Amino acid sequence: MPIKAIIFDVDGTLSETEEAHRQAFNKTFVEFGLQWEWSQELYAELLKTTGGKERMAAYVTNHLNETPDTAKIAEIHKRKTAIYGELIDSGMADLRAGIADLITDAKKNGIRVAVATTTNRPNVDRLAAACFGQPASEVFEVIAAGDEVQNKKPAPDVFNLAVKGLGLDPAECVGLEDSRNGLLSCNGAGVPCIVSPGVYTLGSDFSEAAAVIDCFSQIDTVAKLNQVMEG
């Protein structure tokens, strides 16, 4: 079935933003007087839990052996989102190689582009402003974000929402991801998935992917993407 739309993950796929998220968490923890510090090694483990609030709750439960304070976590996360936005505005994150060219070529060839992400909508908007110089809604036809669904990745909810917004059959779409949770979410929605691992996801199991590539520059045109999909 011909591909009619490309659905992009955000963190780790559009851009290597996970380090900006980690630093934003650590800066926020200091502001709140918390003796929490997430190293890169620890953060790689914590990323197995999708969603910032959920990640903090998992940390409190599994590493501090305490009961999470849901209201406090929400307060911390709100401030973390603001700090993350400031880091992105400062130029901390660039688009991954091949992403901008693929989006441009897709639009030129009538292929629709969408987003399916665990992160919240404000984070998508800040990244789009910093990396594309325009609102996310002007880059992507459909944006399905984590704050719009009940269950985050690896549940298929955000990809289901993106496919519904596009009004297409899942098999007419292809998802681009960098993580195993993203791959499972994409496949769970019936969307074939191409994975290019990010810094924090190298070495994960991507055996269910339609294809695994080293860099998105390998599919920086629709023609190249179709070649990879055809195997």
N, C-alpha and C positions, 0 to 999 in steps of 0.2 A: 504494500500500500504506500503510495507517494507521501512523503513528509509534507505536511502543511503548516506545522508550527514547531518552534523550538522553545522549550521551557527551561529557563536557567535557574539553578540554585544561586544564592548570593554569596554567603560567607565561605571563602575557600574556592569558589568557582568563578564568580565575576571578578573577585579580588581576594588577595591573601589578607583578609581582614581579621583573622583570628588573633593575631598578635596585638592588634589594636584593641580588640575586646579584652584580652588578658590584661593589658596595661590599664585599661579603663576600670576593670574590676579592682585591681590592686590600688589604684589611686582613690577609688571610692571607699575601699575598706579603711584606708588611712584616715580619710575625712570622718568616717563614722567611729574612729577610735578602736577598730577591730584588729586583733592580732592575727589576721589572716593574710597570707601571702602565697599566691599561686605561681609556682615556678612553671617553666615551659613543660617540664616532664609531668608535673601534676596536672597541668591544664590539658595536656594530651589525653590523660585518663578521664578527666572531668568532661571532656567533649563528647564522651560516649553517651552522656545525658544531654538531650537537646533542649534548648530554651534556657535563657539566663536565670530566671527565677527558679526553674526546676534544677538547674545546675548548682545553684547555691544551696538549695534544700538538700540535694544529694550529698554535698560536701559536709554540711552540718550533721547530717544523719550518719554518714559512713566514715568520716574522718575525725569529727569532733565527738561522735557518740552522744549527740544532743538532739532534742526535739526542735525542728525548725519553727521559727516564729513567722507565720505567713505574712502578717501585716508588716513586720520589720523588713522582711525580704523584699516585699513589694516597694517599700520606701527606698531601700538601698538600690534596687534595680532601676527605679525611676531616675535617681541621680547618676547611676552608672551610664544609662542611655545618653544623658546630657554630656557627660565627660567623653564618651565614645564619639559623639557627634563633633565635639571640639577637636579631638585627635584626627578625625577624618577630614575636617575642614582645614587642618594644618598641613594636609598633604601626606599623611602617613600611609595611605593605601592607594595603590595604582591598580588599574585593570590588569588581569592576567593576560599574557601574550596570546594573541589570536581572537580575544573576545570582541573587541571593538570592530575588527575587520569582519568577523562572522555576522555580527548584528547588522552592519552596513550592507553586506552582501545579501543577507536574508531579506531585508526590506526591498532591496533592488530587484529581487527575484520573486517578490510576492509571498514570501514565507513569513508568517506571523511570529512575533516574539512575546514571551510571557515570563513571569517569575513565579517560582514556588519556593518559599523560604520559611524557615523556622523563626528567623529574626522578625522583629516588629516593623511596622510600616515606616515609622520615623527613621529607623536606621537605613532602610532602603532609600528613602528620599535623600538623606544626607550623603550617602555614597554616590547616588546618581548625580547630585549637584556637584560633588567634588570631582568625579571621574568623567562624567559626560557633559557637564556644564549646563544641564537642563533638568527639569523635573522628571522623576522616574516615570510618571504617567505619559510623558512625551517620548520616552524611549521604548517602553513596554506597553502593549495593548492591554494586557491583563496582569495584575499583581495580586498574588495570593500570599498573604503573610501570616506568620505564626499567631498573631493576636486576633486573627479572624476565624480560627478553627478550634475545635474542641481538643483534638489530639495532635501533638507535634510529631515530627519524624522520630522513629521509623514508621509511624502510622501514615497511611496514604492521604490523609485529609487535605493537605495543601495542594498536592498534585491533582486530587479529585476536583478541588475548587478551581484550580487553573484550567483544567480541561473543560469543566462546566462553563467557565467564563468565556472560553474560546468557542464553545459550541461544537466541538469536534469529537470524533471517535478517538479514544486514547491511542490507538494504533496509528493514527495520522500524525501523532506528535513524537518528538524525541526529547528526552530530558538530559541535561548536562549536570553532572554532580562531581563532588570530590570526596565524599565520605560513604562509608557503608550504610549508615542510617539513611542518608539521602537516597542511595541506590535502592534500599528496601522500600522506602516510601514511594519512589518513582515506579518501581516494578509492581508494588501493591495496587497502584492506580491503573495498571495495565499499560503503562507508558514504557517503551524500550529506553534504556539508559546508556549513555556513554560516560565513562568516568575518567577524569584526569586527577590523580591524587594531589592533594595540597601538602604543605609542609607538615601539618599535624596529622595527616591521614595516610602517609606512605606506609606500605607494609600491611594495610588492612586487606581483608578478604573481599575481592570484587568479582568472584567467580560467576555471579548471576548477571553481570553486565553484558550488554550487547557488544561492547568493545571497551577496552582499557587502553588509554593513550598516555604518553608522557607529558604532552603539552597541548593545550587547545589550539596552538598555532598549526597543528597538524590537521585541523578541521576549520581553517579560517575562511572557507568559502562553503556555500551549500553543496557544490559539486564534490568537494573533498569529504564533507560530512556524509553525503550519500554513498561515496565509495567505501568509507569506513563501515557504514551500516550494512552494506552489501557483502562485507567481509573479504 
